[in-house]
Amino acid sequence: MSSSIIYHSVGMFLSPSLTGFAQDLFLIAAQIGESNCFEIAPRGGNGRRSRSWQALHFGTYEDVLSDAIRLAGGFEGGGLKLDRYSGGDVKPETYIGRARRVLAAARDNDLTRGWIPYKDGHVHAVPEKRTPKGDGNFDRETIGWDAHDQVREFIASTLGDPSRGRAYNYFRVSGPELRR
């Protein structure tokens, strides 16, 4: 059985002056991979698990923490793991504590600065509008942080939609290829 492994996570924030929203907004981005997916390379591959960066949680502090609490249930059944722990198995409380620490450090990482320093590289997140094409695929359009009106419209539509779904549907995230 496969499980998702969260390797690294970083918190970022957006101030009300940019978003037009009444509160600071937060984004937690994470480097995630599946336990049964490996990178391939010429002559047999290198055997490392594949992984990529994605938006994990987005919203007000309370929204993000509430979403992290919901996600933490995945650790109970083994569907989610944290890489740095022996075997990856942790209690949900461990992940909730990690989310709190990431959120506490998020104010140092203003998303509008562009690339956020993280370990041996930088993490970058930009809003992404997805328009259904009808064949199960989407047209994707990224919005630059300097397009203030578009960012405000994006934030209002994202947070105003009660069925908004997961944060990875709304941001394109890139970051360093970290291996530990």
C-alpha angles and dihedrals in degrees: 000000000000126000133189115246122207107209105172136359136190131188125221134178143208121210124228090244089070101034101039086224118132095239139039111272124218136205126194113200121190140188103234136176141168122256093230100044119091135183117251129211136167114299100023106323129259100272097235119137112253117241141169141188121259141161109265106176133011136177140058118341089264092047092051094046091047090050090048090052090052091048091048089071087073090069091060094064097037096250090118129043139178115229100217095060124082106273089351094262113137137157118258089248090063092058092045089053090050091051090052091052092048091049091049090056094042096090089070089061112066106188092214091065088076114224113039114210111242126169108300096355145001136287120217128189128183130177114260125200113208120200117190113241095199097246095081092271131102138225107230126210122179120212120215117230089235091065092084097177092050092046091051091049091047093050093047093050094043098048094035093059110088090198093049095134128201125354092239087071090065108039138051109215129189129178146153123305097248118185100187 
